[in-house]
């Protein structure tokens, strides 16, 4: 039976769990740091130039902020600064003869990060979500969007392939504004024993809600554009047809389902800047132009209401952007794509961003997810309030306007998901490096005596399942 656990996986330090290798990697990471420091010390005679290099990176971040938060000449100046500053740093280092020092220090630091992350990975391996073997469905119904993902349904022959496996396919007629929820409910009334979707994450969430309501298994066909939910389920996003193998040789996962004011979501609910931008009817056809046009007013707070976010334990005042996710993302780096290690932790993830000006933008450029303008936490419920009666929200990429306050909750283990037995698996997400833990691992012979650990969850890969006999 699948059990809900926290996002922080159990760390084992017993025999045969790689503690020796982890300790060696931690020590190697510290040695690499020493090498980076030695390289910097070797160039200490040019300390002022080294500081100018750091200042240049900060200026690049500030320039990016000006380019996004202003229009006209200020935007042009910011864009030029964001480009010229890092180029200037490279030229400065080359002319002063510090480029060798910079390359050695950067290489040593990169190696240190790699070793530290490998060490932490050996202490806390991501456990695969619990699966069980199931019998093939008899009356599977798949709802397919023929235009999703640029026409993947037709390009990969998904209708014919699904019907050959015994499924009934409902093609959405987009000219008639179809209701996926109504179609799913009708399929259930007619005896469907599995519901599936070949389409975007928004459509997947709506049909998944119907499946969860009736206790039926749900199936994802990776025919969307980004396929975020499918990626975290470990499905093959490059070959949508491979998803159909779940109809003949599938296993079942129990995952959580997010809820926002009574509407299900499988990935995220976004508030603030992004949510306002996607409301614009021009966004779908000209995403970059629309975003650049609206960002200055949104970042200045002139065209968006002030938000207040209340979680189980914290209250966040006036964030510019808030991302509430069905299970937490492994890293809160706003510059890279997010991934979730698990979908069965029973908790929502919350990422709030507040950048007050060029200084904080520079800090964000230098520190990434460790910047003071980024807040990350988990909560079982999130309440978003506003000084206006309604709040724009982007739910799994779909633009909505909901009455305030907006309440987000999570339904642990509410959704049965059918996936192929053989699948690539969710990509590994490198953990954020905790240097204190790396230091203690390197020199403490008994780290397990100083840390408490929950009982270890069973570790299963894609070829280890429990029978449903």
C-alpha positions in Angstrom: 0.0 0.0 0.0 1.4 3.4 -1.0 2.1 5.7 2.0 2.4 9.5 2.0 5.9 10.7 2.9 7.7 14.0 3.2 9.8 15.4 0.3 13.0 14.9 2.3 14.0 11.3 1.5 15.5 9.1 4.1 19.3 9.1 4.3 21.0 5.8 5.1 24.4 5.5 6.5 24.7 1.8 7.1 26.9 -0.8 5.5 26.7 -1.1 1.7 24.9 2.3 1.2 27.9 4.1 -0.2 29.0 6.1 2.8 32.6 5.5 2.1 32.3 6.7 -1.5 30.2 9.7 -0.3 32.9 10.6 2.3 35.6 10.4 -0.4 33.6 12.6 -2.7 33.0 15.1 0.0 36.7 15.3 0.8 37.5 15.7 -2.9 35.0 18.5 -3.1 36.7 20.3 -0.3 40.1 19.7 -2.0 38.7 21.3 -5.2 37.5 24.3 -3.2 41.0 24.6 -1.7 42.3 24.5 -5.3 40.0 27.3 -6.3 41.0 29.4 -3.3 44.7 28.8 -4.1 44.1 30.0 -7.7 42.5 33.1 -6.5 45.3 33.7 -3.9 47.8 33.3 -6.7 46.1 36.2 -8.5 45.8 38.2 -5.3 48.1 40.8 -6.8 45.2 41.6 -9.0 42.6 41.5 -6.3 41.0 44.7 -7.5 40.5 43.2 -10.9 38.9 40.0 -9.4 36.5 42.2 -7.5 35.7 44.1 -10.7 34.8 40.7 -12.3 32.2 40.0 -9.6 30.9 43.5 -9.9 30.5 42.9 -13.6 28.4 39.8 -13.0 26.2 41.8 -10.6 25.8 44.6 -13.2 24.7 42.0 -15.8 21.9 41.0 -13.4 21.0 44.6 -12.8 21.0 45.3 -16.5 18.6 42.3 -17.1 16.3 43.8 -14.4 16.3 47.2 -16.1 15.6 45.5 -19.5 12.5 43.7 -18.1 11.2 46.4 -15.7 11.5 49.5 -17.9 10.6 50.7 -21.4 12.3 52.8 -24.0 15.9 54.1 -23.4 16.1 52.4 -19.9 15.3 49.0 -21.5 17.9 49.5 -24.2 20.5 50.6 -21.7 19.7 47.6 -19.5 19.9 45.1 -22.4 23.3 46.6 -23.4 24.5 46.4 -19.9 23.4 42.7 -19.5 25.4 41.9 -22.7 28.4 44.2 -22.3 29.1 43.6 -18.6 30.0 39.8 -18.9 31.9 40.4 -22.1 33.8 43.2 -20.4 34.8 40.9 -17.6 36.2 38.4 -20.1 38.2 41.1 -21.9 39.4 42.5 -18.6 40.7 39.1 -17.4 42.3 38.4 -20.8 44.1 41.8 -20.9 45.3 41.6 -17.3 46.6 38.0 -17.7 44.1 36.7 -15.1 42.2 34.5 -17.5 44.3 31.5 -16.6 43.5 32.1 -12.9 39.8 32.6 -13.6 39.6 29.4 -15.7 41.4 27.3 -13.1 39.3 28.7 -10.3 36.1 28.2 -12.2 37.1 24.6 -13.2 38.0 23.8 -9.6 34.7 25.3 -8.3 32.7 23.3 -10.9 34.4 20.1 -9.9 33.7 20.9 -6.3 30.0 21.3 -7.0 29.9 18.0 -8.9 31.7 16.1 -6.2 29.5 17.6 -3.5 26.3 16.8 -5.3 27.5 13.2 -6.0 28.3 12.8 -2.3 24.9 14.0 -1.2 23.2 11.9 -3.9 24.8 8.8 -2.4 23.4 9.7 1.0 19.9 10.4 -0.2 19.0 8.5 -3.3 15.6 9.4 -4.8 13.3 6.4 -4.3 11.0 5.4 -7.2 7.3 5.8 -6.5 5.6 2.7 -5.4 4.0 0.7 -8.2 1.8 -2.3 -8.6 1.1 -4.7 -11.4 -2.5 -4.4 -12.8 -4.6 -6.2 -15.4 -5.2 -4.4 -18.7 -8.4 -2.3 -18.9 -11.4 -3.7 -20.8 -13.1 -0.4 -21.7 -10.5 2.3 -21.8 -11.5 5.7 -23.2 -8.9 8.1 -24.4 -9.7 11.8 -25.1 -7.4 13.2 -27.7 -6.7 16.8 -28.8 -5.7 16.6 -32.5 -3.9 20.0 -32.3 -2.0 19.5 -29.1 1.8 19.6 -29.4 1.6 20.8 -33.0 -0.5 17.8 -34.1 1.2 14.9 -32.4 -2.0 12.8 -32.4 -2.0 12.6 -36.1 1.8 12.6 -36.6 2.3 9.6 -34.4 -0.9 7.8 -35.5 -2.2 7.7 -31.9 -5.8 7.1 -32.7 -5.2 4.0 -34.8 -2.7 2.7 -32.3 -5.0 3.2 -29.4 -7.9 1.6 -31.1 -5.8 -1.4 -32.1 -5.2 -1.9 -28.4 -8.9 -2.0 -27.7 -9.4 1.6 -26.5 -12.2 3.9 -27.6 -10.9 7.3 -28.7 -12.8 10.6 -28.5 -11.3 13.3 -30.7 -12.0 16.8 -29.4 -13.6 19.1 -32.0 -12.0 22.4 -31.1 -14.4 24.3 -33.3 -17.3 23.5 -31.0 -15.5 24.4 -27.7 -15.7 20.9 -26.3 -16.0 20.2 -22.5 -13.5 17.4 -21.6 -15.1 17.0 -18.2 -18.5 16.4 -19.7 -17.0 13.9 -22.2 -15.2 12.1 -19.4 -18.3 11.9 -17.2 -20.3 10.5 -20.2 -17.6 7.9 -20.8 -17.8 6.8 -17.1 -21.6 6.6 -17.3 -21.2 4.3 -20.4 -18.9 1.9 -18.5 -15.3 3.2 -19.0 -12.9 1.5 -16.6 -9.9 3.8 -17.5 -9.8 7.4 -18.7 -6.8 8.9 -20.6 -5.8 12.1 -22.3 -3.5 12.8 -25.2 -3.3 16.6 -24.9 -2.0 19.4 -22.7 -1.6 19.5 -19.0 -4.7 21.5 -18.5 -6.9 18.9 -20.2 -5.1 16.2 -18.4 -5.9 17.8 -15.0 -9.7 18.1 -15.8 -10.0 14.5 -16.9 -7.8 13.3 -14.0 -10.3 15.0 -11.6 -13.1 12.9 -13.1 -11.0 9.7 -12.8 -10.2 10.5 -9.2 -13.8 11.2 -8.4 -14.9 7.8 -9.6 -11.8 5.9 -8.4 -10.8 5.0 -12.0 -7.2 4.8 -13.3 -6.0 7.7 -15.4 -3.5 7.5 -18.3 -1.3 10.2 -19.8 -0.2 10.1 -23.5 2.7 12.5 -24.1 1.1 14.4 -26.9 1.3 17.8 -25.3 3.7 20.6 -25.9 5.8 20.5 -22.7 4.4 17.4 -21.0 5.5 18.5 -17.5 3.3 16.0 -15.7 4.4 13.2 -18.0 8.0 14.0 -17.4 7.6 13.7 -13.6 5.8 10.4 -14.1 8.9 9.1 -16.0 7.2 8.8 -19.4 8.9 9.1 -22.7 8.2 12.6 -24.0 9.9 12.0 -27.3 7.7 9.1 -28.3 4.0 9.6 -27.5 3.1 6.2 -28.9 5.1 4.5 -26.2 2.7 5.8 -23.6 0.0 3.5 -25.1 1.9 0.5 -23.8 0.2 1.2 -20.5 -3.0 -0.3 -22.1 -1.4 -3.7 -22.5 1.5 -3.9 -20.1 1.0 -1.3 -17.5 1.7 -0.7 -13.8 -0.1 1.7 -11.5 1.1 4.6 -9.4 -0.8 6.4 -6.7 -0.1 10.2 -6.9 -1.5 13.3 -5.3 -3.9 15.7 -7.0 -3.9 19.5 -6.5 -7.1 21.4 -6.0 -7.6 25.1 -6.5 -11.0 26.4 -5.6 -12.6 23.1 -6.5 -10.7 22.7 -9.8 -8.0 19.9 -10.1 -4.5 20.6 -11.2 -1.6 18.2 -11.8 1.3 20.7 -12.1 1.0 24.3 -10.9 -1.1 27.2 -10.1 0.7 30.5 -10.8 -0.2 33.9 -9.4 1.1 37.4 -10.0 3.3 38.4 -12.9 3.0 35.3 -15.1 -0.7 34.8 -14.4 -1.4 38.4 -15.6 0.6 38.0 -18.7 -1.2 34.8 -19.9 -4.5 36.6 -19.5 -3.6 38.7 -22.6 -5.3 37.4 -25.7 -2.1 38.1 -27.7 0.0 35.9 -25.5 -0.5 32.6 -27.3 0.6 34.1 -30.7 3.4 36.4 -29.4 4.6 35.2 -26.0 7.9 37.2 -25.8 6.5 40.4 -27.2 3.4 40.3 -24.9 5.6 39.6 -21.8 8.0 42.4 -22.5 5.1 44.8 -23.1 3.4 44.0 -19.8 6.3 43.3 -17.4 7.2 46.9 -16.6 3.8 47.7 -15.2 3.5 44.3 -13.5 6.9 44.5 -11.8 6.2 48.1 -10.7 2.9 46.9 -9.2 0.9 49.4 -11.3 -1.3 46.9 -13.1 -1.6 44.1 -10.6 -3.2 43.7 -7.2 -1.1 43.1 -4.2 -1.1 39.5 -3.1 -0.9 38.0 0.4 -0.1 34.3 0.7 -1.0 32.3 3.8 0.5 28.8 4.2 0.3 26.4 7.1 3.1 28.2 8.9 4.0 31.4 7.1 2.5 34.6 5.7 4.1 36.1 2.6 3.4 39.8 1.9 3.3 41.3 -1.6 5.2 38.7 -3.7 5.4 39.6 -7.4 5.1 36.0 -8.4 3.8 32.8 -6.6 4.0 29.3 -7.9 1.9 26.6 -6.0 2.8 23.1 -7.2 1.3 19.7 -6.8 4.2 18.4 -4.8 7.4 20.5 -4.3 9.9 21.1 -7.0 13.4 19.8 -6.3 15.0 23.1 -6.8 13.7 26.7 -6.8 16.0 28.0 -9.5 13.9 30.5 -11.5 16.4 30.3 -14.4 16.0 26.6 -15.1 13.1 24.2 -15.7 11.6 22.7 -12.5 11.2 19.0 -11.8 9.6 17.1 -9.0 11.3 14.1 -7.5 8.0 12.7 -6.3 4.3 13.1 -6.8 3.2 11.4 -3.6 4.5 13.5 -0.7 1.1 14.8 0.3 2.3 18.4 0.3 2.1 21.5 -2.0 5.2 23.2 -3.0 5.3 27.0 -2.8 7.9 29.3 -4.5 7.4 33.1 -4.0 9.6 35.7 -5.8 10.0 39.3 -4.8 12.6 41.4 -6.6 12.5 45.0 -5.4 15.0 46.6 -7.8 18.4 46.3 -9.5 20.3 45.3 -6.4 18.1 42.3 -5.7 18.2 41.4 -9.4 22.0 41.4 -9.2 21.8 39.2 -6.1 19.4 36.8 -7.9 21.9 36.6 -10.9 24.7 35.8 -8.5 23.0 33.5 -6.0 20.1 32.0 -7.9 17.7 30.0 -5.7 19.7 31.1 -2.6 18.8 34.8 -3.2 16.8 36.6 -0.5 14.1 37.4 -3.0 13.1 33.7 -3.3 11.1 31.9 -0.7 10.5 28.2 -0.9 8.4 26.1 1.5 5.8 23.3 1.6 2.3 23.3 2.9 -0.9 21.3 2.8 -3.0 24.3 2.0 -2.3 27.7 0.6 -4.6 30.7 0.7 -4.0 33.6 -1.7 -5.7 36.8 -0.9 -5.9 40.1 -2.8 -7.2 43.6 -2.4 -9.4 43.0 -5.4 -12.5 40.8 -5.8 -10.9 38.4 -8.3 -7.4 37.0 -8.9 -5.9 36.1 -12.2 -4.4 32.5 -12.1 -2.6 30.3 -14.6 -3.6 26.7 -13.7 -1.5 24.2 -15.6 -1.0 26.8 -18.2 -4.6 27.8 -18.6 -5.6 31.4 -17.9 -8.4 31.8 -15.3 -9.8 34.5 -13.1 -11.0 33.2 -9.7 -12.9 34.9 -6.8 -10.7 36.0 -4.0 -9.5 34.4 -1.7 -8.2 31.5 -3.8 -7.7 28.3 -1.7 -5.2 25.6 -2.9 -5.2 22.2 -1.2 -3.8 18.7 -2.0 -5.5 15.4 -2.1 -2.9 12.8 -1.1 -3.0 9.6 -3.2 -6.2 10.6 -4.9 -5.2 9.7 -8.4 -4.4 6.2 -9.8 -2.1 6.6 -12.8 -1.5 3.9 -15.3 2.0 4.0 -16.9 4.0 1.5 -19.1 6.0 -1.0 -17.2 9.1 -0.1 -19.3 9.6 3.6 -19.3 12.6 6.0 -19.1 11.9 7.1 -15.5 11.9 10.6 -14.1 15.2 12.5 -14.7 17.4 12.8 -11.6 17.5 16.3 -10.1 20.8 17.3 -8.5 20.2 18.5 -4.9 21.1 22.0 -3.8 24.5 21.8 -2.2 24.5 22.1 1.6 28.2 22.8 2.3 27.8 22.4 6.1 26.6 18.8 5.5 29.4 18.2 3.0 32.0 19.5 5.5 30.6 17.3 8.3 30.5 14.3 6.0 34.1 14.7 5.1 35.4 14.8 8.7 32.8 13.2 10.9 33.2 9.5 11.2 29.7 8.9 12.6 27.3 11.4 10.9 24.3 9.2 11.5 24.7 9.7 15.2 23.9 13.4 14.8 21.0 13.2 12.4 17.5 11.7 12.8 16.0 9.8 10.0 12.6 8.5 9.3 12.1 4.8 8.4 13.3 4.2 5.0 10.7 3.8 2.3 10.9 0.8 0.0 13.1 1.6 -3.0 11.7 0.4 -6.2 12.7 0.9 -9.8 10.6 0.5 -12.9 11.2 -3.3 -13.0 10.1 -4.0 -9.4 6.4 -4.0 -8.8 3.9 -5.4 -6.5 1.4 -7.8 -8.0 -2.3 -6.9 -8.0 -3.4 -10.5 -7.8 
